[in-house]
Amino acid sequence: MGCLAALFTLPAQAADEEALQLARDVIKLTRECDEDLNKQRQQQAKQALDSIKPKLEESELPAERKALIDKHLAKSKEFGEKIQEAYRNLRKEKLPVMYAKIYTIKELQAMKAFYESPEGRSIAEKRGLAEMELMPLWVEVYKKMEEQREKELEQELPEKK
């Protein structure tokens, strides 16, 4: 009976492997985990944080407060980089599994065929354009949020007399 059960699981395992490989192919073709796009996003987030530093240096805050805010900004950068890395790793590991669960092999084959076509390649190349155009707006929102955090941090610091 054990051998019989193994025979019935082989096609399912083969289908799972086929689905996973198709999912990986589709993800690669659609640039879902494109390192260039990830690096651009990370660079833009870094620029947003870096733009705050000159304002801090020009401010009339006491040196102690500037140092504390600078330390806070450095920790924010480091934390952001760690989050980006963790998210990238999660996407690389789990996205193919999710695709293989969500889509049938026929759907994955159709997606792969589409993204291998000239139109599909063009769409995949343009996929991040809207997101990249949105990024400067996000940077402005992020700057405002970071400035608000700075103000809140300043209020928590004891007043120098």
N, C-alpha and C positions, 0 to 999 in steps of 0.2 A: 504493500500500500504506500510506503514511503517513496518508492521509485515512481509510482503512479502520480502521487501528489507533486513530485518534483517536475514531472513532465508537463503538468498543467500550469506550473508557475513560470516555466521557461519562456513561453510566448509573452506573458505579461512583463517579465523582466526585460526581454528584448524590446518590447514596445516601449517600456519606460526608458530604456537606454536610447532608443531611436528618438523618442519624444524629447529627451534631454539634449541630445545632440542637435536636433532640429531647433530647439529653443535657443541653444547657444549660437547657432548659425544666424537665426533671425535677430537676436540681440546684437550680434556683431554687425550685421547688415544695417540695422536701424540705428546704430551708434548709441544704443541705450546706455552703455557703460563706457562711452568714449572718453578716454583719458584727456584728450585735448580740450574737450568741453569742460571737464572737471577742473583742469588746471586753470582755464579762463575764469571759471566761477570763483575758484579759490583766490586768484590774483585780484579780482575785483573786490572781494571781501577784504583782502589785505589792504588794498588801496583806500577803502572806506575807513578802516581803522587808522591807517597812516595819515590820513587827511586831518585827523583830530589832533595829532601831536603838535603841529605848528601853532595851532590855536592855543594849546595848553602852554607852550613855551612863551607865547606873546602875552598871555593873561597876567594879571596882577596878583595872582594867588601866591600865598607864601610858598617857599621852596618845599616845605614839608608836605603840603597839600599836592603840589605838582608831582612830587615823587610818588605819593600814594596813588594818584590818578594814573600816572605813567605805569606803575606796577600793575594796576588794575587793567589797563589797556593791553599790556604784555600778556597777562593771564587770559584776557579775552581772545587774543590772537591765538595763543597756544590751544585754548579750549576749542576754538573754531576749527583749527587744523585737525585736532583729534576727532572732532565730530565728523568732519568731511571724510577723513580716512576710514572711520568706522562705517559710515554710510556707504562709501565706495565698496568696501569689503563685503558688506551685507548684500549690496546689489549684485556683486559678482557671484557670490555664493548662492543666494536665494532666488534671484530673479529667474534663472533658467528652470529651477524646480517649480516656481509658481507658474511660469508659462506652460510647462509640461503638464501641470495639473489642470490649468484653466482651458487650454486649447487642445483640440483633438490633433492627432497626427496629420489628418487631412488639412486642417486649418493651418497648422504650422508649415506644412509643405506649400500650401497656397501663399502664405505670408512670405516664405523664403523665395518662392518663384517671383512674387511681385517685387520684392526688394532687390532681386537680382536683375530686374528689368531696368531699362533706362529711366523710366518714370519713377520707379521705386528708389533707384539710386539717387535721383535728383531730390526726391522727397526726404530721404534719409540725410542728405547733405544739408538741406534747408531746415531740418527738424529743430535745430537749436537756435535758429535766427530770431524767432519771436522771443524766446527766453533771453537771448543775449541783448535784445533791444529793451527788454524789461529790466535788465540788471541795473543800468544806471538809475532808474527810478527806485529800485530796491535799495541801492547804495544811499540815496538821499534819505529814504525812510530809515534806514539803519543808522545813518549819521545822527538824525534827529533823536532816535531812540537812545543812542549812545550818549548824546549830549544830555538828555534827560537823566540817564543813569549817573552821569558825572555830577549833575546838580544835586541829585539825591545823595550821592556819596559826600559831596561837600557839606550838605546839611548835617550829615551824621558826624562829621569831624568836629572836634572841640574848637571853639573860637580861640585864636591867638590874641593875646592882649599885650 
